[in-house]
Amino acid sequence: MTGGSKGIGAAIAQALAEDGWLVAVNYRSDEEAAGRVVKAIEEAGGRAAAIHGDVTNGAPDELFKNAEEALGPVLALVNNAGVRADGLAIQLDDDDWDRVIGTNLTAAFRLTRRAMRPMIRARYGRIVNVASVVGPRANAGQANYAAAKAGLIGLTKTVSHEVARRGVTVNAVAPGFIDTEMTKDLPESVIEAVPARRAGTPEEVGAAVRFLASENAGYVTGTTLFVDGGLSA
């Protein structure tokens, strides 16, 4: 899984390990954090490996090769790597647009494309894309992020149609406001807009991904599961 060293990614990695998956914890810069996730999984009786790699470099083969050498065939992919660069559309520069689209959407497409071939050959696979409630729901100041996450939901639906007959499911999870480092600067008024009147936890997102990656979700594909305290209702 990409972006697995902290926050939502770390919670997803541990949830998948609890279900028996061997987890490749991808990280870009924080090797120590990725190591902590691997250690927690191993101490709980699971198996994991920290895999370094920048998902935006356009060449996912090396990342997959390292994961396969460490843990075996990749039959589940979680695209979780993401960045924010907020600002009103009139203020966003090209670099902020390209960086957010490149990390949150283009990288997910390239990794999905690379993952599908072995999954199709095995006639089994699970792809889960971590989108956001901001994709289908307007949030001023996040035109780049919203465009990337809406695109990710569209990618999920389309690819799911292409591989459904091959035993491969493709779904998305769309978190709302989750209590992580990435959202610590959000004002209290944001939480007041959530019907549940609280932020979600990374573990609640992890539980949703765990289900979609499980055997029990074999007939669930092309859908987006919102984990948002009712914000999208």
MIDOSE-1310 file (N, C-alpha, C; in nm, 2 decimals, decimal comma, always signed):
residues 233
mtgg	+0,08/-0,12/+0,00/+0,00/+0,00/+0,00/+0,09/+0,12/+0,00; +0,04/+0,23/-0,07/+0,12/+0,35/-0,07/+0,08/+0,44/+0,04; +0,18/+0,53/+0,08/+0,15/+0,62/+0,19/+0,11/+0,55/+0,32; +0,19/+0,45/+0,35/+0,15/+0,36/+0,47/+0,22/+0,39/+0,60
skgi	+0,30/+0,50/+0,60/+0,39/+0,51/+0,72/+0,32/+0,59/+0,84; +0,21/+0,65/+0,82/+0,15/+0,72/+0,93/+0,00/+0,75/+0,90; -0,07/+0,80/+1,00/-0,21/+0,84/+0,99/-0,30/+0,73/+0,93; -0,38/+0,76/+0,84/-0,47/+0,67/+0,78/-0,40/+0,55/+0,72
gaai	-0,29/+0,57/+0,65/-0,21/+0,46/+0,59/-0,17/+0,36/+0,69; -0,11/+0,41/+0,80/-0,07/+0,32/+0,91/-0,18/+0,23/+0,96; -0,30/+0,30/+0,98/-0,41/+0,22/+1,03/-0,46/+0,12/+0,93; -0,46/+0,15/+0,80/-0,50/+0,06/+0,70/-0,40/-0,06/+0,70
aqal	-0,28/-0,03/+0,70/-0,17/-0,14/+0,70/-0,20/-0,24/+0,81; -0,22/-0,19/+0,93/-0,24/-0,27/+1,05/-0,37/-0,35/+1,04; -0,48/-0,29/+0,98/-0,60/-0,36/+0,97/-0,59/-0,47/+0,87; -0,52/-0,45/+0,76/-0,50/-0,55/+0,66/-0,42/-0,67/+0,72
aedg	-0,31/-0,63/+0,79/-0,23/-0,74/+0,85/-0,31/-0,82/+0,95; -0,41/-0,76/+1,02/-0,49/-0,84/+1,11/-0,58/-0,94/+1,03; -0,60/-0,91/+0,91/-0,68/-1,00/+0,82/-0,59/-1,11/+0,75; -0,46/-1,11/+0,78/-0,37/-1,21/+0,73/-0,30/-1,16/+0,60
wlva	-0,32/-1,04/+0,56/-0,24/-0,99/+0,44/-0,09/-0,97/+0,48; +0,00/-1,00/+0,39/+0,14/-0,96/+0,40/+0,14/-0,81/+0,35; +0,19/-0,72/+0,43/+0,17/-0,58/+0,39/+0,30/-0,51/+0,36; +0,31/-0,46/+0,24/+0,42/-0,38/+0,19/+0,39/-0,23/+0,23
vnyr	+0,46/-0,17/+0,32/+0,43/-0,04/+0,37/+0,52/+0,06/+0,29; +0,46/+0,12/+0,19/+0,54/+0,22/+0,11/+0,55/+0,35/+0,18; +0,67/+0,41/+0,17/+0,70/+0,54/+0,23/+0,79/+0,62/+0,13; +0,78/+0,75/+0,13/+0,86/+0,83/+0,05/+0,98/+0,89/+0,12
sdee	+0,96/+0,94/+0,25/+1,07/+1,00/+0,32/+1,09/+0,96/+0,46; +0,98/+0,92/+0,53/+0,99/+0,89/+0,67/+1,01/+0,74/+0,70; +1,13/+0,70/+0,68/+1,17/+0,56/+0,70/+1,14/+0,52/+0,85; +1,17/+0,60/+0,94/+1,15/+0,57/+1,08/+1,00/+0,54/+1,11
aagr	+0,91/+0,62/+1,06/+0,77/+0,60/+1,08/+0,72/+0,47/+1,01; +0,77/+0,44/+0,89/+0,74/+0,31/+0,83/+0,79/+0,20/+0,91; +0,91/+0,21/+0,96/+0,96/+0,10/+1,04/+0,88/+0,07/+1,17; +0,82/+0,18/+1,22/+0,73/+0,16/+1,34/+0,60/+0,08/+1,30
vvka	+0,55/+0,11/+1,19/+0,43/+0,04/+1,14/+0,46/-0,11/+1,12; +0,58/-0,13/+1,06/+0,62/-0,27/+1,03/+0,64/-0,34/+1,17; +0,70/-0,28/+1,26/+0,73/-0,34/+1,39/+0,60/-0,37/+1,46; +0,50/-0,28/+1,46/+0,37/-0,30/+1,52/+0,30/-0,42/+1,46
ieea	+0,31/-0,43/+1,33/+0,24/-0,55/+1,26/+0,31/-0,68/+1,30; +0,44/-0,68/+1,30/+0,52/-0,80/+1,34/+0,50/-0,84/+1,48; +0,49/-0,74/+1,57/+0,47/-0,77/+1,71/+0,33/-0,83/+1,74; +0,23/-0,80/+1,65/+0,10/-0,85/+1,66/+0,09/-0,99/+1,59
ggra	+0,20/-1,04/+1,53/+0,20/-1,17/+1,47/+0,18/-1,17/+1,32; +0,18/-1,05/+1,26/+0,17/-1,04/+1,11/+0,31/-1,03/+1,05; +0,31/-1,00/+0,92/+0,43/-0,99/+0,84/+0,42/-0,87/+0,75; +0,53/-0,79/+0,75/+0,53/-0,66/+0,67/+0,67/-0,63/+0,63
aaih	+0,68/-0,54/+0,54/+0,81/-0,48/+0,50/+0,79/-0,34/+0,46; +0,89/-0,26/+0,49/+0,89/-0,12/+0,45/+0,95/-0,11/+0,32; +0,88/-0,04/+0,22/+0,92/-0,03/+0,08/+0,94/+0,12/+0,05; +1,06/+0,16/+0,02/+1,08/+0,30/-0,01/+1,05/+0,32/-0,16
gdvt	+0,99/+0,44/-0,19/+0,96/+0,47/-0,33/+0,87/+0,60/-0,34; +0,90/+0,68/-0,43/+0,82/+0,80/-0,46/+0,72/+0,76/-0,57; +0,59/+0,76/-0,53/+0,49/+0,72/-0,63/+0,47/+0,81/-0,75; +0,53/+0,93/-0,74/+0,52/+1,02/-0,85/+0,63/+1,01/-0,95
ngap	+0,72/+0,92/-0,94/+0,83/+0,91/-1,03/+0,80/+0,85/-1,16; +0,68/+0,80/-1,18/+0,63/+0,75/-1,31/+0,68/+0,61/-1,34; +0,75/+0,55/-1,25/+0,80/+0,41/-1,28/+0,77/+0,32/-1,16; +0,64/+0,27/-1,16/+0,60/+0,18/-1,05/+0,67/+0,05/-1,04
delf	+0,73/+0,00/-1,15/+0,79/-0,13/-1,16/+0,89/-0,16/-1,05; +0,97/-0,07/-1,01/+1,07/-0,09/-0,91/+1,00/-0,11/-0,77; +0,90/-0,03/-0,75/+0,83/-0,04/-0,62/+0,76/-0,18/-0,61; +0,70/-0,22/-0,72/+0,63/-0,35/-0,72/+0,74/-0,46/-0,71
knae	+0,85/-0,45/-0,78/+0,95/-0,55/-0,77/+1,01/-0,57/-0,63; +1,03/-0,46/-0,56/+1,08/-0,46/-0,42/+0,97/-0,53/-0,33; +0,85/-0,49/-0,35/+0,74/-0,55/-0,27/+0,73/-0,70/-0,30; +0,74/-0,74/-0,42/+0,72/-0,88/-0,46/+0,84/-0,96/-0,41
ealg	+0,96/-0,91/-0,41/+1,08/-0,98/-0,36/+1,07/-1,00/-0,21; +1,01/-0,90/-0,14/+1,00/-0,91/+0,01/+0,89/-1,00/+0,05; +0,77/-0,99/-0,02/+0,65/-1,06/+0,03/+0,58/-1,15/-0,06; +0,61/-1,15/-0,19/+0,54/-1,23/-0,29/+0,45/-1,15/-0,37
pvla	+0,37/-1,22/-0,45/+0,28/-1,15/-0,55/+0,19/-1,05/-0,48; +0,17/-0,94/-0,55/+0,08/-0,83/-0,50/-0,06/-0,86/-0,55; -0,15/-0,90/-0,47/-0,29/-0,93/-0,51/-0,39/-0,83/-0,44; -0,33/-0,73/-0,37/-0,42/-0,62/-0,32/-0,33/-0,50/-0,32
lvnn	-0,40/-0,39/-0,37/-0,33/-0,26/-0,38/-0,42/-0,16/-0,31; -0,36/-0,08/-0,22/-0,43/+0,03/-0,16/-0,36/+0,16/-0,20; -0,42/+0,24/-0,28/-0,37/+0,37/-0,32/-0,41/+0,48/-0,22; -0,31/+0,50/-0,13/-0,34/+0,60/-0,02/-0,26/+0,72/-0,02
agvr	-0,14/+0,72/-0,09/-0,05/+0,84/-0,09/-0,13/+0,96/-0,13; -0,11/+1,07/-0,06/-0,18/+1,19/-0,09/-0,11/+1,31/-0,03; -0,13/+1,43/-0,10/-0,08/+1,55/-0,05/-0,19/+1,66/-0,07; -0,18/+1,77/+0,01/-0,26/+1,89/+0,00/-0,18/+2,01/-0,03
adgl	-0,23/+2,10/-0,11/-0,17/+2,23/-0,13/-0,29/+2,33/-0,15; -0,35/+2,37/-0,04/-0,47/+2,44/-0,05/-0,46/+2,59/-0,09; -0,56/+2,64/-0,15/-0,57/+2,78/-0,18/-0,68/+2,80/-0,28; -0,74/+2,92/-0,28/-0,85/+2,95/-0,37/-0,80/+2,94/-0,52
aiql	-0,89/+2,89/-0,60/-0,85/+2,86/-0,74/-0,77/+2,97/-0,81; -0,81/+3,10/-0,78/-0,75/+3,21/-0,84/-0,60/+3,23/-0,80; -0,57/+3,17/-0,68/-0,44/+3,18/-0,62/-0,35/+3,06/-0,65; -0,40/+2,95/-0,68/-0,32/+2,83/-0,70/-0,23/+2,84/-0,82
dddd	-0,10/+2,81/-0,80/-0,01/+2,81/-0,91/+0,00/+2,67/-0,98; +0,07/+2,66/-1,09/+0,07/+2,54/-1,16/+0,14/+2,43/-1,08; +0,24/+2,47/-1,01/+0,32/+2,37/-0,93/+0,23/+2,30/-0,83; +0,14/+2,38/-0,76/+0,05/+2,32/-0,66/-0,05/+2,23/-0,72
wdrv	-0,10/+2,28/-0,84/-0,20/+2,19/-0,91/-0,13/+2,06/-0,95; -0,02/+2,07/-1,02/+0,05/+1,95/-1,07/+0,09/+1,85/-0,96; +0,14/+1,91/-0,85/+0,18/+1,82/-0,74/+0,07/+1,74/-0,68; -0,05/+1,81/-0,66/-0,16/+1,74/-0,60/-0,22/+1,64/-0,70
igtn	-0,24/+1,68/-0,82/-0,30/+1,59/-0,92/-0,20/+1,47/-0,95; -0,07/+1,50/-0,95/+0,03/+1,39/-0,98/+0,03/+1,29/-0,87; +0,03/+1,33/-0,74/+0,04/+1,24/-0,63/-0,09/+1,17/-0,61; -0,20/+1,24/-0,61/-0,33/+1,18/-0,56/-0,41/+1,11/-0,67
ltaa	-0,38/+1,14/-0,80/-0,45/+1,08/-0,91/-0,37/+1,01/-1,01; -0,27/+1,08/-1,07/-0,19/+1,01/-1,17/-0,11/+0,89/-1,12; -0,05/+0,91/-1,00/+0,02/+0,80/-0,94/-0,07/+0,68/-0,91; -0,19/+0,70/-0,87/-0,29/+0,59/-0,84/-0,32/+0,52/-0,97
frlt	-0,33/+0,59/-1,08/-0,36/+0,53/-1,21/-0,24/+0,44/-1,25; -0,12/+0,49/-1,24/+0,00/+0,42/-1,28/+0,01/+0,29/-1,20; -0,01/+0,30/-1,07/+0,01/+0,18/-0,98/-0,10/+0,08/-1,01; -0,23/+0,13/-1,03/-0,34/+0,04/-1,07/-0,31/-0,03/-1,20
rram	-0,26/+0,04/-1,30/-0,23/-0,02/-1,43/-0,13/-0,13/-1,41; -0,02/-0,11/-1,33/+0,08/-0,21/-1,30/+0,03/-0,32/-1,22; -0,06/-0,30/-1,13/-0,11/-0,41/-1,04/-0,21/-0,50/-1,12; -0,28/-0,45/-1,22/-0,39/-0,53/-1,27/-0,34/-0,66/-1,35
rpmi	-0,23/-0,65/-1,42/-0,19/-0,77/-1,50/-0,17/-0,89/-1,41; -0,09/-0,89/-1,31/-0,08/-1,01/-1,23/-0,21/-1,05/-1,16; -0,30/-0,96/-1,12/-0,43/-0,99/-1,07/-0,52/-1,06/-1,17; -0,52/-1,01/-1,29/-0,60/-1,07/-1,39/-0,55/-1,21/-1,42
rary	-0,42/-1,23/-1,42/-0,36/-1,37/-1,45/-0,41/-1,46/-1,33; -0,41/-1,41/-1,21/-0,45/-1,49/-1,09/-0,60/-1,50/-1,08; -0,67/-1,42/-1,16/-0,82/-1,42/-1,15/-0,86/-1,38/-1,01; -0,78/-1,30/-0,95/-0,82/-1,25/-0,81/-0,74/-1,12/-0,78
griv	-0,81/-1,03/-0,73/-0,74/-0,91/-0,69/-0,83/-0,81/-0,62; -0,77/-0,72/-0,54/-0,84/-0,62/-0,47/-0,77/-0,49/-0,49; -0,83/-0,39/-0,54/-0,78/-0,25/-0,55/-0,87/-0,16/-0,47; -0,81/-0,08/-0,38/-0,89/+0,01/-0,30/-0,82/+0,15/-0,31
nvas	-0,90/+0,25/-0,36/-0,84/+0,38/-0,37/-0,90/+0,47/-0,26; -0,81/+0,54/-0,19/-0,85/+0,63/-0,08/-0,88/+0,77/-0,14; -1,01/+0,79/-0,16/-1,05/+0,92/-0,22/-1,08/+1,02/-0,10; -1,19/+1,09/-0,11/-1,23/+1,19/-0,01/-1,37/+1,24/-0,03
vvgp	-1,43/+1,27/+0,08/-1,56/+1,34/+0,07/-1,56/+1,46/-0,01; -1,44/+1,52/-0,02/-1,42/+1,65/-0,09/-1,43/+1,63/-0,24; -1,42/+1,50/-0,29/-1,43/+1,48/-0,43/-1,57/+1,52/-0,49; -1,68/+1,46/-0,43/-1,81/+1,50/-0,48/-1,87/+1,61/-0,41
rana	-1,81/+1,66/-0,30/-1,87/+1,77/-0,22/-1,78/+1,89/-0,23; -1,83/+2,01/-0,26/-1,75/+2,13/-0,28/-1,68/+2,17/-0,14; -1,56/+2,21/-0,15/-1,49/+2,26/-0,03/-1,40/+2,38/-0,08; -1,44/+2,50/-0,06/-1,36/+2,61/-0,11/-1,22/+2,60/-0,07
gqan	-1,13/+2,63/-0,16/-0,98/+2,63/-0,13/-0,91/+2,50/-0,17; -0,99/+2,41/-0,22/-0,93/+2,28/-0,25/-0,96/+2,23/-0,39; -0,96/+2,32/-0,49/-0,99/+2,28/-0,63/-0,90/+2,17/-0,68; -0,77/+2,18/-0,65/-0,68/+2,07/-0,70/-0,71/+1,94/-0,63
yaaa	-0,73/+1,95/-0,50/-0,75/+1,82/-0,42/-0,88/+1,76/-0,46; -0,99/+1,84/-0,47/-1,12/+1,79/-0,51/-1,12/+1,73/-0,65; -1,05/+1,80/-0,74/-1,04/+1,74/-0,88/-0,97/+1,61/-0,88; -0,86/+1,60/-0,80/-0,79/+1,47/-0,79/-0,87/+1,36/-0,73
kagl	-0,94/+1,39/-0,62/-1,02/+1,29/-0,56/-1,15/+1,25/-0,64; -1,21/+1,35/-0,70/-1,32/+1,32/-0,79/-1,28/+1,23/-0,91; -1,16/+1,26/-0,96/-1,10/+1,18/-1,07/-1,07/+1,04/-1,02; -1,03/+1,02/-0,90/-1,00/+0,89/-0,84/-1,13/+0,81/-0,83
iglt	-1,24/+0,87/-0,79/-1,37/+0,80/-0,79/-1,41/+0,76/-0,93; -1,39/+0,85/-1,03/-1,42/+0,81/-1,17/-1,33/+0,70/-1,22; -1,20/+0,70/-1,18/-1,11/+0,60/-1,22/-1,16/+0,46/-1,16; -1,20/+0,47/-1,04/-1,24/+0,35/-0,97/-1,36/+0,28/-1,04
ktvs	-1,46/+0,36/-1,07/-1,58/+0,31/-1,14/-1,54/+0,25/-1,28; -1,46/+0,32/-1,35/-1,43/+0,27/-1,49/-1,35/+0,15/-1,49; -1,24/+0,14/-1,41/-1,16/+0,02/-1,41/-1,23/-0,10/-1,35; -1,32/-0,07/-1,26/-1,40/-0,18/-1,20/-1,48/-0,26/-1,31
heva	-1,53/-0,18/-1,40/-1,61/-0,24/-1,51/-1,52/-0,33/-1,60; -1,39/-0,28/-1,62/-1,30/-0,35/-1,71/-1,25/-0,48/-1,66; -1,25/-0,50/-1,52/-1,19/-0,62/-1,47/-1,28/-0,71/-1,39; -1,41/-0,67/-1,38/-1,50/-0,74/-1,29/-1,51/-0,89/-1,32
rrgv	-1,51/-0,92/-1,45/-1,52/-1,06/-1,49/-1,40/-1,14/-1,46; -1,29/-1,08/-1,42/-1,16/-1,15/-1,39/-1,14/-1,17/-1,25; -1,24/-1,15/-1,16/-1,22/-1,17/-1,02/-1,15/-1,06/-0,95; -1,14/-0,95/-1,01/-1,07/-0,83/-0,95/-1,17/-0,72/-0,92
tvna	-1,17/-0,68/-0,79/-1,26/-0,57/-0,75/-1,19/-0,44/-0,74; -1,25/-0,33/-0,77/-1,19/-0,20/-0,76/-1,29/-0,11/-0,69; -1,26/-0,06/-0,57/-1,35/+0,02/-0,49/-1,27/+0,14/-0,44; -1,35/+0,24/-0,38/-1,29/+0,35/-0,32/-1,35/+0,37/-0,18
vapg	-1,27/+0,43/-0,09/-1,31/+0,47/+0,04/-1,30/+0,62/+0,04; -1,40/+0,69/+0,08/-1,40/+0,84/+0,09/-1,41/+0,89/+0,23; -1,30/+0,91/+0,29/-1,30/+0,97/+0,43/-1,35/+1,11/+0,43; -1,41/+1,15/+0,54/-1,45/+1,28/+0,57/-1,33/+1,35/+0,65
fidt	-1,36/+1,42/+0,75/-1,26/+1,48/+0,83/-1,21/+1,38/+0,94; -1,09/+1,33/+0,92/-1,03/+1,23/+1,00/-0,92/+1,29/+1,08; -0,91/+1,25/+1,21/-0,81/+1,31/+1,30/-0,67/+1,26/+1,27; -0,60/+1,33/+1,18/-0,46/+1,30/+1,14/-0,38/+1,43/+1,14
emtk	-0,25/+1,41/+1,12/-0,15/+1,52/+1,10/-0,20/+1,61/+0,99; -0,25/+1,55/+0,88/-0,29/+1,62/+0,76/-0,40/+1,72/+0,79; -0,49/+1,69/+0,89/-0,60/+1,78/+0,91/-0,60/+1,86/+1,04; -0,48/+1,86/+1,10/-0,47/+1,92/+1,24/-0,50/+2,07/+1,23
dlpe	-0,48/+2,13/+1,11/-0,49/+2,28/+1,10/-0,63/+2,32/+1,06; -0,73/+2,23/+1,05/-0,86/+2,26/+1,02/-0,93/+2,33/+1,13; -1,02/+2,43/+1,11/-1,08/+2,50/+1,22/-1,20/+2,42/+1,28; -1,23/+2,45/+1,40/-1,34/+2,38/+1,47/-1,47/+2,38/+1,40
svie	-1,49/+2,49/+1,32/-1,62/+2,50/+1,25/-1,64/+2,39/+1,15; -1,53/+2,33/+1,10/-1,54/+2,22/+1,01/-1,61/+2,10/+1,08; -1,57/+2,07/+1,20/-1,62/+1,96/+1,28/-1,77/+1,99/+1,30; -1,81/+2,11/+1,33/-1,95/+2,15/+1,36/-2,04/+2,12/+1,24
avpa	-1,98/+2,11/+1,12/-2,06/+2,08/+1,00/-2,09/+1,94/+0,98; -2,02/+1,85/+1,06/-2,03/+1,71/+1,05/-2,15/+1,66/+1,13; -2,25/+1,59/+1,07/-2,37/+1,55/+1,15/-2,33/+1,47/+1,28; -2,22/+1,39/+1,27/-2,18/+1,31/+1,39/-2,11/+1,40/+1,50
rrag	-2,08/+1,52/+1,46/-2,02/+1,62/+1,55/-1,88/+1,57/+1,61; -1,81/+1,50/+1,53/-1,67/+1,46/+1,56/-1,59/+1,43/+1,44; -1,46/+1,43/+1,45/-1,38/+1,38/+1,35/-1,37/+1,23/+1,36; -1,35/+1,17/+1,24/-1,33/+1,02/+1,24/-1,19/+0,98/+1,28
tpee	-1,17/+0,85/+1,30/-1,04/+0,80/+1,34/-0,98/+0,73/+1,22; -0,85/+0,72/+1,21/-0,78/+0,64/+1,11/-0,83/+0,50/+1,11; -0,85/+0,45/+1,23/-0,89/+0,31/+1,25/-1,03/+0,28/+1,18; -1,12/+0,38/+1,18/-1,25/+0,36/+1,12/-1,23/+0,35/+0,97
vgaa	-1,14/+0,43/+0,91/-1,11/+0,42/+0,77/-1,05/+0,28/+0,74; -0,95/+0,24/+0,83/-0,89/+0,11/+0,81/-0,99/+0,00/+0,81; -1,09/+0,01/+0,89/-1,19/-0,10/+0,89/-1,27/-0,11/+0,76; -1,29/+0,01/+0,70/-1,36/+0,01/+0,57/-1,28/-0,05/+0,46
vrfl	-1,15/-0,02/+0,46/-1,06/-0,08/+0,36/-1,05/-0,23/+0,38; -1,04/-0,26/+0,51/-1,02/-0,41/+0,54/-1,14/-0,49/+0,48; -1,26/-0,43/+0,50/-1,38/-0,50/+0,44/-1,37/-0,51/+0,29; -1,33/-0,40/+0,22/-1,33/-0,40/+0,08/-1,22/-0,49/+0,02
asen	-1,12/-0,52/+0,10/-1,01/-0,61/+0,06/-1,03/-0,75/+0,10; -1,14/-0,78/+0,16/-1,17/-0,91/+0,21/-1,24/-1,00/+0,12; -1,25/-1,13/+0,15/-1,33/-1,23/+0,07/-1,47/-1,19/+0,07; -1,52/-1,14/+0,18/-1,66/-1,10/+0,20/-1,71/-0,99/+0,10
agyv	-1,61/-0,92/+0,04/-1,65/-0,81/-0,05/-1,63/-0,85/-0,19; -1,64/-0,98/-0,22/-1,61/-1,02/-0,36/-1,72/-0,98/-0,46; -1,84/-0,94/-0,41/-1,94/-0,89/-0,50/-1,96/-0,74/-0,49; -1,87/-0,68/-0,43/-1,87/-0,53/-0,42/-1,76/-0,47/-0,50
tgtt	-1,80/-0,40/-0,61/-1,70/-0,34/-0,69/-1,76/-0,22/-0,76; -1,67/-0,12/-0,78/-1,71/+0,01/-0,85/-1,78/+0,10/-0,76; -1,78/+0,08/-0,63/-1,85/+0,16/-0,53/-1,76/+0,25/-0,45; -1,81/+0,35/-0,39/-1,74/+0,44/-0,30/-1,80/+0,43/-0,16
lfvd	-1,73/+0,39/-0,06/-1,78/+0,38/+0,07/-1,73/+0,51/+0,15; -1,83/+0,58/+0,19/-1,80/+0,71/+0,26/-1,79/+0,68/+0,41; -1,68/+0,73/+0,46/-1,65/+0,72/+0,61/-1,64/+0,87/+0,66; -1,75/+0,93/+0,68/-1,75/+1,07/+0,70/-1,85/+1,13/+0,80
ggls	-1,90/+1,04/+0,89/-1,99/+1,09/+0,99/-2,12/+1,15/+0,94; -2,16/+1,12/+0,82/-2,28/+1,17/+0,76/-2,27/+1,30/+0,68; -2,14/+1,34/+0,66/-2,12/+1,47/+0,59/-2,17/+1,47/+0,45; -2,17/+1,36/+0,38/-2,21/+1,35/+0,24/-2,36/+1,31/+0,22
a	-2,43/+1,29/+0,33/-2,57/+1,25/+0,33/-2,66/+1,36/+0,27
